[in-house]
Amino acid sequence: MDEAPATDIARLRAALEGARDALDSDGSGAGPLGDVLTRLSGPELAEFMALMDDVKARAAAGQIRVTAEAAHRGEFTSARRGVGSVHAWVREHAPSLQQDGAGQVAQLAQDVACSVPGGLWSTAGPGVGAYADPEKPEGIVWARVLTGEVGAKLALKVLREAARLEDMLEPEAVPTVAKAMCDFGVAWGAGEVPKLRHELIARFGREGEFDDVQDRLRSGAYLSSPRIQDGDVTAYELALTPEQAAMLEAAIGPLSQPAPNEVTGERDHRPAGQRRAEALAAVCGRVAGEDAAAQDSPGGASTTVHVNIDFDDLLAHFPDHEDTDTAPDLDRETEGSGCGRVMVSRAQATMLSPAIVRQLACDADIIPVVFGSNGEILDVGRAVRLFTKAQRRALWHRDKHCTYPGCDVPAGWAKAHHLVHWVDGGDSDLANAALLCQRHHTHVHDKRFIATVHAPDEHGRSVTWDLSPGSYDRELPARLNKIRRERAKKQATADQGAAERTRLDTGPPDPWANEPPDHVIEAWIEEWTAEEQDRERLEAQREAQFDDALATMLDEERTHTS
């Protein structure tokens, strides 16, 4: 054997063993490094850290080259009588790679070795093949692997991306793209390299290629059906084109930002995922409301609730109508029992708690469905709007934005909330209504807050919230009694008016005893019909004038605010 090669091998082995011994340490940390570590200055710590990183990178490059040589020779099979793999060989002789990286080192080394099946090896790598060509992605990547700058994971990622983009790029741009991906991966990591794909196609792609890529992406966008599990959240899978993602983020981005309340001092503790989900729900609710309004729904409901309930359960959800100063039985109202189930949608049979159903009912169309004793449908009622379009417009003008202290979400994004819940017997009138954004609508229901409507104060606010926990439950008995008294007063006034009209009727017992001639009756009918038509036109004109005046005031408010 030639003494010079033997001396080179011995010298390399000694250098590697020396580096290993210099970094050797036992379980207590004792060793060459541990003995001097505490005596190193700050600059020396930084110097040693950089030196060790360089050693590590070059050692990793050496492992890839050794593995490639072994794969080129078939060492992993010859030692096991034809049974084995490069991966197993790496795991056996490099135990540290068993934790992570053995497969990547084996894959890269094998790819390099297979590129020159009949070629010769030198200390710089294969002498022929793609990995020896400095103008091909393989040669560009391999050159940086040899210096230790690019590891196996990044090398494989760049090579895969280069192969994927090759037919989309101008041929002369391929080396530039490979170098750019290596530079980007070295700075930001292998996982970030695919994010360059569209930018590289846009800048270096063949003519029209980027447009074709965008068109092909549309077929890959999807929104899965809901995966529902009782008692758990409903899961969706979503993939969007860049255009769709940009529109989605533009819609929910501002709404999903943390919103601490400077007035009350409350911090926004919602995690980012919850904020984004609630923002998406708010956007969908607003669009649904606009669609309903465009279809002449009375109030533009954002939710339609189909109620399936027997008569006894229906009565149990409303307070007693007797006018009494005693508090109604609130236990059944606040605790709730059973559950509601979604009907007539892809979320069929999703379970909703009674509290959530009450919250939805604040801004919903209620459609009564009557069932017989055997479950047969006897009647399906028409939708009853809780707040009319005119009432909502009046709320927009009165409240201007979400009424929760410190919140300025615009009126158009807010919901009309019943201060005394509709299911508890509250009326759908302006004195029992306030605007709340989606977030604070949920918060008010969760904390069971109540508010009072009053004349505008010095700040122009007409709604004041009691933010002490459970204020709704404390105030509910008195509010319900007040509602009952007002209803009784209105009914008494109506009855008194009817009685007075009866007393004023001094005509004969039979109003048709002296029936007038037919031509007189026909003249009366024509006169009455004309009067009714004039009255209807006048009412329509007044309503149009009211809508125009209200729209003008809203425009002036927006102009003054901006």
C-alpha positions as MATLAB code, in Angstrom:
seq = 'MDEAPATDIARLRAALEGARDALDSDGSGAGPLGDVLTRLSGPELAEFMALMDDVKARAAAGQIRVTAEAAHRGEFTSARRGVGSVHAWVREHAPSLQQDGAGQVAQLAQDVACSVPGGLWSTAGPGVGAYADPEKPEGIVWARVLTGEVGAKLALKVLREAARLEDMLEPEAVPTVAKAMCDFGVAWGAGEVPKLRHELIARFGREGEFDDVQDRLRSGAYLSSPRIQDGDVTAYELALTPEQAAMLEAAIGPLSQPAPNEVTGERDHRPAGQRRAEALAAVCGRVAGEDAAAQDSPGGASTTVHVNIDFDDLLAHFPDHEDTDTAPDLDRETEGSGCGRVMVSRAQATMLSPAIVRQLACDADIIPVVFGSNGEILDVGRAVRLFTKAQRRALWHRDKHCTYPGCDVPAGWAKAHHLVHWVDGGDSDLANAALLCQRHHTHVHDKRFIATVHAPDEHGRSVTWDLSPGSYDRELPARLNKIRRERAKKQATADQGAAERTRLDTGPPDPWANEPPDHVIEAWIEEWTAEEQDRERLEAQREAQFDDALATMLDEERTHTS';
ca = [
       0.000    0.000    0.000;
       1.178    3.488   -0.850;
       2.394    5.220    2.305;
       1.100    8.708    1.267;
      -2.613    7.723    1.112;
      -2.207    5.800    4.364;
      -0.679    8.891    6.003;
      -3.567   11.062    4.720;
      -6.115    8.632    6.139;
      -4.328    8.523    9.484;
      -4.077   12.310    9.606;
      -7.833   12.722    8.873;
      -8.746   10.103   11.452;
      -6.602   11.814   14.051;
      -8.164   15.224   13.287;
     -11.685   13.873   13.650;
     -10.821   12.040   16.853;
      -9.214   15.204   18.191;
     -12.333   17.245   17.460;
     -14.435   14.573   19.100;
     -12.233   14.444   22.187;
     -12.200   18.250   22.456;
     -15.986   18.275   22.691;
     -16.267   15.155   24.834;
     -18.278   15.440   28.035;
     -19.712   13.123   30.659;
     -23.117   13.344   32.309;
     -21.922   15.975   34.774;
     -20.599   18.259   32.023;
     -16.952   17.622   32.825;
     -14.547   17.598   29.886;
     -12.362   19.993   27.882;
     -15.262   22.268   27.073;
     -16.815   22.124   30.513;
     -13.493   22.842   32.194;
     -13.045   26.180   30.391;
     -16.660   27.200   29.682;
     -17.116   29.294   32.811;
     -13.843   31.137   32.142;
     -14.778   32.259   28.639;
     -15.646   35.908   28.126;
     -18.745   37.032   26.215;
     -16.912   37.513   22.924;
     -15.163   34.160   23.399;
     -18.518   32.436   23.929;
     -19.737   33.864   20.629;
     -16.492   32.834   18.938;
     -16.702   29.252   20.203;
     -20.392   29.032   19.252;
     -19.623   30.055   15.655;
     -16.650   27.658   15.484;
     -18.717   24.718   16.717;
     -21.484   25.539   14.251;
     -18.922   25.488   11.448;
     -17.571   22.148   12.662;
     -21.093   20.760   12.860;
     -21.985   21.940    9.335;
     -18.806   20.523    7.820;
     -19.262   17.279    9.720;
     -22.826   17.012    8.358;
     -21.509   17.583    4.840;
     -18.882   14.916    5.456;
     -21.555   12.452    6.566;
     -23.448   13.010    3.304;
     -20.283   12.452    1.237;
     -19.353    9.312    3.189;
     -22.896    7.981    2.785;
     -22.842    8.738   -0.952;
     -19.555    6.858   -1.335;
     -20.954    3.888    0.592;
     -24.102    3.908   -1.529;
     -22.038    4.158   -4.731;
     -20.077    1.073   -3.717;
     -23.107   -0.830   -2.408;
     -21.634   -1.147    1.086;
     -25.025   -1.311    2.748;
     -25.872   -4.538    0.903;
     -22.476   -6.239    0.684;
     -22.112   -6.246    4.478;
     -25.513   -7.926    4.884;
     -25.381  -10.464    2.047;
     -27.616   -8.424   -0.253;
     -30.144   -7.331    2.379;
     -30.218   -3.746    3.654;
     -30.709   -0.107    2.711;
     -28.861    3.195    2.779;
     -31.231    4.403    5.487;
     -30.474    1.422    7.724;
     -26.747    1.858    7.133;
     -26.916    5.526    8.183;
     -28.939    4.748   11.316;
     -26.477    2.036   12.319;
     -23.294    4.069   11.891;
     -24.621    7.550   12.791;
     -26.761    7.001   15.921;
     -27.346   10.737   16.408;
     -29.283   10.793   13.130;
     -31.733    8.253   14.501;
     -33.437   11.157   16.256;
     -33.895   13.115   13.035;
     -32.319   13.397    9.605;
     -31.221    9.845    8.804;
     -33.764    9.482    6.007;
     -32.827   12.818    4.435;
     -29.087   12.077    4.488;
     -29.733    8.634    2.993;
     -32.048    9.999    0.262;
     -29.682   12.764   -0.851;
     -26.630   10.512   -0.793;
     -28.395    7.816   -2.772;
     -29.620   10.333   -5.377;
     -26.058   11.590   -5.834;
     -24.618    8.087   -6.082;
     -27.258    6.937   -8.596;
     -26.607    9.930  -10.845;
     -23.210    8.481  -11.839;
     -23.675    4.700  -11.806;
     -20.620    4.156  -13.972;
     -18.632    7.238  -13.013;
     -15.630    7.773  -10.789;
     -15.528    9.679   -7.504;
     -13.111   12.359   -6.423;
     -12.734   14.257   -3.197;
     -15.110   16.907   -4.612;
     -17.904   14.507   -5.463;
     -18.981   12.749   -8.655;
     -16.891   13.438  -11.679;
     -19.789   13.144  -14.114;
     -23.562   13.412  -13.972;
     -26.008   16.152  -13.059;
     -24.395   16.754   -9.649;
     -21.148   17.693  -11.350;
     -22.770   20.251  -13.704;
     -22.583   23.761  -12.178;
     -25.360   25.002  -14.508;
     -27.948   22.506  -13.308;
     -29.877   22.704  -10.017;
     -28.223   19.446   -8.862;
     -24.727   20.834   -9.363;
     -25.591   24.182   -7.734;
     -27.058   22.472   -4.673;
     -24.268   19.874   -4.381;
     -21.562   22.542   -4.440;
     -23.175   24.219   -1.421;
     -23.697   20.886    0.332;
     -19.932   20.213    0.111;
     -19.151   23.462    1.958;
     -21.618   22.628    4.709;
     -23.787   25.674    3.899;
     -26.777   23.613    2.731;
     -27.932   20.592    4.706;
     -29.649   17.465    3.421;
     -33.180   18.667    4.260;
     -32.793   21.976    2.415;
     -30.996   20.321   -0.509;
     -33.850   17.868   -1.076;
     -36.454   20.622   -0.783;
     -34.702   22.828   -3.350;
     -34.238   19.926   -5.761;
     -37.913   18.950   -5.537;
     -39.053   22.519   -6.118;
     -36.621   22.919   -9.021;
     -37.948   19.751  -10.668;
     -41.523   20.967  -10.187;
     -40.797   24.379  -11.716;
     -38.474   23.283  -14.512;
     -41.122   23.090  -17.250;
     -42.720   26.364  -16.134;
     -39.557   28.500  -16.255;
     -37.564   30.020  -19.046;
     -34.573   27.637  -19.517;
     -31.940   30.323  -18.907;
     -33.587   31.243  -15.591;
     -33.304   27.767  -14.027;
     -29.815   28.301  -12.443;
     -30.880   31.680  -11.064;
     -33.994   30.163   -9.515;
     -32.018   27.327   -7.916;
     -29.539   29.779   -6.379;
     -32.394   31.979   -5.119;
     -34.094   29.046   -3.419;
     -30.816   28.010   -1.760;
     -30.212   31.550   -0.489;
     -33.775   31.866    0.811;
     -33.661   28.455    2.475;
     -30.343   29.196    4.190;
     -31.815   32.409    5.624;
     -35.329   31.198    6.536;
     -35.372   27.395    6.572;
     -36.301   24.599    4.194;
     -40.003   24.812    5.035;
     -40.232   28.335    3.630;
     -38.857   27.488    0.175;
     -42.225   26.450   -1.396;
     -43.614   29.883   -0.528;
     -41.367   31.327   -3.260;
     -43.057   29.235   -5.934;
     -45.572   31.752   -7.258;
     -43.165   34.663   -7.094;
     -40.549   32.716   -9.054;
     -43.091   31.700  -11.701;
     -44.316   35.286  -11.981;
     -40.782   36.637  -12.441;
     -39.052   33.853  -14.396;
     -41.899   31.781  -15.833;
     -42.686   31.198  -19.477;
     -45.157   33.580  -21.066;
     -48.689   33.032  -19.733;
     -47.530   30.381  -17.258;
     -48.494   32.329  -14.149;
     -52.029   32.892  -15.488;
     -52.341   29.164  -16.164;
     -51.176   28.343  -12.641;
     -53.779   30.674  -11.146;
     -56.505   29.115  -13.300;
     -55.536   25.594  -12.244;
     -55.687   26.577   -8.586;
     -59.438   27.204   -8.753;
     -60.220   23.520   -9.075;
     -58.145   22.835   -5.973;
     -60.062   25.236   -3.741;
     -62.664   23.587   -1.527;
     -64.743   23.907    1.614;
     -65.607   20.586    3.180;
     -68.940   19.617    4.644;
     -69.120   20.016    8.433;
     -67.870   17.164   10.581;
     -70.184   17.242   13.569;
     -69.667   15.540   16.898;
     -72.252   16.026   19.628;
     -70.843   18.105   22.449;
     -67.867   19.260   20.401;
     -67.040   21.937   17.842;
     -67.901   21.511   14.177;
     -64.827   21.080   11.997;
     -64.336   22.257    8.413;
     -61.431   21.903    6.002;
     -60.759   24.912    3.797;
     -58.334   25.565    0.950;
     -58.501   28.776   -1.088;
     -56.838   30.263   -4.126;
     -54.598   33.277   -3.473;
     -57.372   35.558   -4.739;
     -59.960   33.985   -2.440;
     -57.588   34.031    0.516;
     -56.827   37.699   -0.059;
     -60.544   38.568   -0.067;
     -61.179   36.493    3.057;
     -58.328   38.102    4.969;
     -59.417   41.552    3.851;
     -62.881   40.810    5.283;
     -61.968   39.175    8.600;
     -58.525   40.679    9.230;
     -59.696   43.974   10.783;
     -62.473   42.207   12.722;
     -60.131   39.597   14.204;
     -57.650   41.995   15.779;
     -57.442   42.010   19.620;
     -59.860   44.614   20.927;
     -59.096   45.650   24.523;
     -61.735   47.970   25.974;
     -60.206   51.275   27.032;
     -63.431   52.409   28.718;
     -64.060   49.391   30.973;
     -60.418   48.275   31.167;
     -61.318   44.770   29.941;
     -58.586   42.935   28.056;
     -59.314   40.812   25.020;
     -58.401   37.310   26.238;
     -59.789   35.507   23.182;
     -57.152   33.368   21.420;
     -56.372   34.221   17.812;
     -58.314   31.259   16.444;
     -61.460   32.257   18.316;
     -61.181   35.859   17.124;
     -60.863   34.731   13.506;
     -63.809   32.319   13.806;
     -66.011   35.014   15.321;
     -64.948   37.474   12.628;
     -65.902   34.975    9.912;
     -69.270   34.365   11.605;
     -69.886   38.131   11.754;
     -69.124   38.533    8.038;
     -71.417   35.620    7.117;
     -74.187   36.978    9.333;
     -73.959   40.397    7.748;
     -74.109   38.968    4.219;
     -77.071   36.756    5.163;
     -78.873   39.776    6.597;
     -78.268   41.821    3.456;
     -79.554   38.974    1.278;
     -82.675   38.672    3.414;
     -83.263   42.417    3.209;
     -82.857   42.338   -0.571;
     -85.531   39.624   -0.718;
     -87.974   41.841    1.222;
     -87.568   39.979    4.490;
     -89.135   42.329    7.061;
     -86.025   42.890    9.058;
     -83.220   41.274    7.195;
     -82.812   38.407    9.657;
     -79.351   36.889    9.888;
     -80.718   33.631   11.315;
     -83.841   31.579   10.677;
     -84.725   29.267   13.562;
     -87.043   26.321   12.930;
     -88.637   25.455   16.279;
     -89.865   21.930   17.013;
     -91.477   21.931   20.469;
     -94.516   20.417   22.163;
     -97.134   22.566   23.849;
     -96.026   21.952   27.445;
     -92.401   22.824   26.679;
     -93.539   25.931   24.824;
     -95.463   27.162   27.876;
     -92.508   26.381   30.148;
     -90.350   28.889   28.270;
     -92.646   31.864   28.895;
     -93.356   33.566   32.222;
     -96.814   33.617   33.748;
     -98.943   36.405   32.280;
    -100.674   37.273   35.568;
     -99.940   40.804   36.802;
     -98.137   40.150   40.054;
     -95.330   41.742   41.970;
     -93.781   38.380   42.753;
     -90.848   37.213   40.699;
     -91.550   34.545   38.070;
     -89.864   31.171   38.250;
     -86.514   32.059   36.696;
     -84.745   28.767   37.356;
     -86.117   27.171   34.224;
     -85.199   30.287   32.236;
     -81.620   30.723   33.394;
     -80.588   27.096   33.692;
     -82.354   25.686   30.669;
     -82.934   22.041   29.942;
     -82.499   19.758   26.999;
     -81.171   21.167   23.769;
     -82.070   22.423   20.346;
     -81.040   20.722   17.153;
     -80.286   22.442   13.848;
     -82.669   21.561   11.024;
     -82.720   22.061    7.256;
     -78.999   22.695    6.643;
     -75.684   20.874    6.161;
     -75.253   21.197    9.934;
     -78.251   18.920   10.447;
     -78.656   17.651   14.042;
     -75.973   19.927   15.489;
     -76.827   20.364   19.168;
     -77.283   23.879   20.541;
     -77.701   24.733   24.193;
     -80.843   26.638   25.255;
     -78.691   29.715   25.976;
     -77.308   29.703   22.414;
     -80.798   29.287   20.970;
     -81.965   32.315   22.985;
     -79.018   34.318   21.686;
     -79.822   33.377   18.080;
     -83.455   34.304   18.678;
     -82.410   37.916   19.319;
     -81.822   38.392   15.608;
     -83.889   35.679   13.970;
     -87.035   34.876   12.066;
     -89.169   32.570   14.223;
     -91.195   30.008   12.268;
     -93.659   28.040   14.445;
     -94.186   24.401   13.404;
     -97.109   22.602   15.096;
     -96.840   18.811   15.510;
     -99.588   16.355   16.373;
     -99.467   13.718   19.109;
     -97.855   11.237   16.702;
     -95.288   13.693   15.369;
     -97.196   14.600   12.227;
     -96.911   18.209   11.033;
    -100.252   19.989   11.506;
     -99.255   23.534   10.565;
     -96.231   25.571    9.524;
     -96.545   29.257   10.377;
     -95.147   32.258    8.543;
     -91.980   33.966    9.692;
     -92.523   36.607   12.386;
     -89.866   39.346   12.341;
     -88.745   40.416   15.747;
     -87.471   43.810   14.611;
     -88.752   45.448   11.442;
     -86.575   47.210    8.912;
     -87.866   50.582   10.085;
     -87.015   49.726   13.690;
     -83.501   48.720   12.702;
     -83.008   51.961   10.828;
     -84.217   53.884   13.868;
     -81.730   51.934   16.026;
     -78.922   52.779   13.611;
     -79.771   56.451   13.938;
     -80.256   56.349   17.719;
     -77.305   54.141   18.758;
     -74.944   54.849   15.818;
     -72.708   51.874   16.766;
     -72.440   48.988   19.228;
     -73.748   50.233   22.565;
     -71.370   48.210   24.752;
     -69.110   50.653   26.625;
     -65.919   51.387   24.702;
     -66.968   49.602   21.477;
     -67.325   51.541   18.220;
     -68.248   48.764   15.746;
     -70.446   50.493   13.113;
     -74.226   50.114   13.273;
     -74.272   48.166   10.002;
     -72.218   45.392   11.621;
     -74.281   45.266   14.817;
     -77.293   43.151   15.795;
     -80.561   44.288   17.359;
     -80.564   42.818   20.864;
     -83.648   42.439   23.085;
     -82.766   43.911   26.486;
     -85.460   41.681   27.993;
     -85.101   38.561   25.884;
     -87.927   37.761   23.527;
     -88.260   34.222   24.929;
     -88.666   35.760   28.411;
     -91.569   37.902   27.240;
     -89.759   41.044   26.083;
     -91.361   43.266   23.447;
     -89.883   43.984   20.029;
     -89.875   47.753   20.323;
     -87.202   50.446   20.481;
     -87.517   50.827   24.249;
     -86.396   47.200   24.617;
     -83.670   47.204   21.957;
     -79.985   48.068   21.646;
     -77.328   47.492   19.002;
     -74.532   45.040   19.858;
     -71.684   43.714   17.735;
     -71.281   39.952   17.410;
     -68.565   39.756   20.066;
     -70.441   41.775   22.700;
     -73.753   40.155   21.811;
     -72.237   36.851   22.897;
     -70.557   38.482   25.902;
     -73.795   40.072   27.127;
     -75.632   36.743   26.927;
     -72.793   34.874   28.649;
     -72.476   37.362   31.515;
     -76.265   38.009   31.599;
     -76.039   41.797   31.490;
     -78.989   44.146   31.064;
     -79.243   47.737   29.853;
     -81.617   50.665   30.200;
     -82.882   52.872   27.365;
     -83.248   56.543   28.229;
     -83.175   59.989   26.677;
     -79.814   60.911   25.120;
     -77.245   62.011   27.703;
     -74.585   64.701   27.264;
     -72.550   62.281   25.127;
     -75.508   61.407   22.907;
     -75.839   57.882   24.351;
     -79.338   56.463   24.820;
     -78.343   53.072   26.268;
     -76.580   52.422   29.594;
     -75.369   48.925   30.484;
     -75.233   47.427   33.975;
     -71.996   45.389   33.753;
     -72.331   43.726   37.139;
     -72.533   39.931   36.566;
     -76.101   38.620   36.626;
     -77.733   42.053   36.356;
     -80.222   40.606   33.872;
     -81.513   38.030   36.344;
     -81.822   40.606   39.142;
     -83.721   43.091   36.999;
     -85.898   40.642   35.072;
     -88.800   40.294   37.557;
     -89.305   44.064   37.817;
     -88.946   44.525   34.047;
     -91.501   41.799   33.333;
     -93.982   43.255   35.799;
     -93.573   46.655   34.152;
     -94.170   45.099   30.729;
     -97.314   43.359   32.003;
     -98.677   46.580   33.495;
     -98.067   48.497   30.284;
     -99.740   45.752   28.249;
    -102.716   45.723   30.636;
    -102.946   49.511   30.421;
    -102.958   49.398   26.628;
    -105.601   46.671   26.655;
    -107.771   48.633   29.107;
    -107.499   51.721   26.906;
    -108.476   49.703   23.859;
    -111.441   48.132   25.709;
    -112.599   51.533   26.959;
    -112.475   52.938   23.442;
    -114.513   50.008   22.147;
    -117.101   50.522   24.923;
    -117.377   54.227   24.146;
    -117.931   53.493   20.487;
    -120.703   51.047   21.467;
    -122.453   53.643   23.677;
    -122.337   56.231   20.885;
    -124.157   53.846   18.541;
    -127.773   55.212   18.820;
    -129.047   53.704   15.595;
    -131.849   51.192   15.375;
    -131.232   47.603   16.501;
    -131.217   46.505   12.880;
    -128.981   48.856   10.854;
    -130.560   47.578    7.633;
    -134.153   47.978    8.769;
    -134.463   50.993    6.526;
    -132.123   49.716    3.803;
    -131.222   52.466    1.301;
    -131.565   51.915   -2.443;
    -128.875   49.995   -4.349;
    -127.577   53.072   -6.177;
    -127.003   54.845   -2.835;
    -125.069   51.826   -1.485;
    -122.967   51.687   -4.654;
    -122.172   55.399   -4.302;
    -121.114   54.852   -0.684;
    -118.849   51.959   -1.725;
    -117.203   54.026   -4.462;
    -116.655   56.913   -2.054;
    -115.210   54.603    0.600;
    -112.941   52.889   -1.941;
    -111.616   56.249   -3.171;
    -110.970   57.379    0.404;
    -109.085   54.132    1.154;
    -106.953   54.502   -1.957;
    -106.146   58.117   -1.059;
    -105.244   57.040    2.465;
    -102.963   54.239    1.235;
    -101.174   56.603   -1.177;
    -100.717   59.159    1.607;
     -99.278   56.512    3.948;
     -96.923   55.259    1.249;
     -95.802   58.839    0.547;
     -95.208   59.497    4.241;
     -93.214   56.287    4.636;
     -91.055   57.165    1.628;
     -90.465   60.658    3.033;
     -89.545   59.154    6.407;
     -87.080   56.746    4.792;
     -85.502   59.575    2.767;
     -85.206   61.819    5.827;
     -83.693   59.022    7.899;
     -81.222   58.167    5.129;
     -80.217   61.830    4.912;
     -79.634   62.004    8.669;
     -77.521   58.832    8.560;
     -75.434   60.291    5.725;
     -74.944   63.511    7.713;
     -73.916   61.475   10.771;
     -71.363   59.521    8.741;
     -70.016   62.717    7.168;
     -69.720   64.397   10.575;
     -68.036   61.303   12.064;
     -65.521   60.985    9.202;
];
